Amino acid sequence: MNYAAIGLDRSRDTALYLQLCDALVAAIDSGELSPGERLPSERDLAAQLEVSRTTVINAYDELRARGLVRGQVGRGTFVDARPDHTDAPFAWRGKVSLGALRTLDPTVGWITNAASEGYPLGPVITFAAALPAVDTFPIEKLQTALVEVLERYSLRVLAPSPTAGQPELRSAGAQHVGARPEQVLVVAGATQGIDLVARCLLDPGDTVIMDRPGYLGALHIFRASGTSIIGWDIERADLDELEDLIVRYRPKLLYTNPTFQNPTGRVLRRSVRQDLLELANRYRLPILEDEPYRELGFDGPGRRPAPPPTLFSLDRNALVIHIHTFSKTLAGGLRIGLVAAAEEIIDQLKLFKQRSDVTSPGIEQFLVARMLSGSFFNQHIQRLRGEHQLRATCMLDALEEHVPPGLLALEPATGGMYLWLTLRNRLDSRELLRRAEAEGVVFVPGDAFYADGSGKHQFRLCYSAVPPAAIDEGIAKLGSLLST
């Protein structure tokens, strides 16, 4: 911006600092000054405009009050936000703390929004949304279960739930994950469980080792906690590498998604799990095990739907905190999950949960408990696995048909929800996403799954939420983009 061209009129009744403020506001609003751009120092701008330094200081103070700029000690004054075109006297974004801005990432919200707009609910073909095949859900059985819950529990479903969760769900959930009821805490999905563990165990400056690439929601949570994130290559799953990382960085926590991993779809073998537990025990390292997909294995030659045992079930030293969610197996809108661990850490997590979520939704808890107690859940999972396998096969066939050979590298899915792809033509996956969005197709670019910004030539496709016809249509559009 040419600051010297700002015209200040001393003959006007408006004070000079307000004239300067208005000129800078107009420049910010028009985009001439962009968020993150550094403004001249008060002394330099005063010299350019031939006004007193006090005039510039007062103008900058007014801009700060409006949330448009932010002063950083020792660095200067920076444009922080554009004006909000609302009745508020300031830009709300400019009032957000610097610490929060450094850790905020819109990717998760973007994926959720894409899910709500995606086929069959909307016109977008979304390979981004990590959702089960909700269009196959047995709504009639859900209605029956809901009536039974209301008849059996009456007004209890409307009363506040205990912070740890309704006893019925803690009991049914404990049986489901292989724990005792007192070892189970009910949470609003896996993300809340990860957040509670991070707030309970981690201090700013601590180190977390996690899958690389890994679940982007966990990345955001650990980053927001002020921890240093070190990646362990989950595709190679080399325990010698992991031990080197443990010795070098002395982590406070290890996070892993060992079954049909997000985003790669990899499954850690039983022997690797046992060795991993021995390694963690040797270094007294807690493990946060995130297991949302383990019930979604495919049938096939040499394969069984049942994956290796959970780390939690193999653990003999109370090192593992196990997280399970029903949003990947029942429905994305049922935000019910479980944390299973030693009673001592469950008691601490419950105290942290009370700070922001004293009680969890009641009706959903009774409903999920009812689904787990009878044949509903097992029958539903068997049907869901078959549908997901059909859709995974459809996506692989569509990729083979519509994408020219040699452009993509991938491994077929054996369960879960995802295909993890690498672009061999070195095309940036975010550029591919930009072009795909214009065609009504979305997916998640690879760099969202790395703490260090790697993965620019990788991307994740979720097949489970999209019916076969839409899968073929969406892959055909991607294939056309990759061919040009």
Buried (B, 14 or more C-beta within 10 A) or exposed (E): BEBEEBEBEEEEEEEBBBBBBBBBBEBBEEEEBEBEBEBBBBEEBBBBBEBEBEBBBBBBBBBBEBBBBBBEEEEEBBBBBBBBEEEEEBBEBBEBEEEEEEBEBEBBEBBBBBBEBBBEEEEBBBBBBBBBBBEEBEEEBBEEBBEBBBEEBEEBBEEEBBBBBBEBBBBBBBBBBEBEBEBBBBBBBBBBBBBBBBBBBBEEEBBBBBBBBBBBBBBBBBBBBBBBBBBBEBEEBEBEEBBEBBEEBEBBBBBBBBBBBBBBBBBBEEEBBBBBBEBBBEEEBBBBBBBBBBBBBBEEEEEEBEBBBBBBBBBEEBBBBBBBBBBBBBBBEBBBBBBBBBEEBBEBBBEBBEEEEEBBBBBBBBBBBBBBBEEBBEEBBEBBBBBBBBBBBBBBBBBEEBBEEEBBEBEEBBBBBBBBBBBEEEBBBBEBBEBBEEBBBBBBBBBBBBBEEBBBBBBBBBBBBBBBEBBBBBBBBBBBBBEE
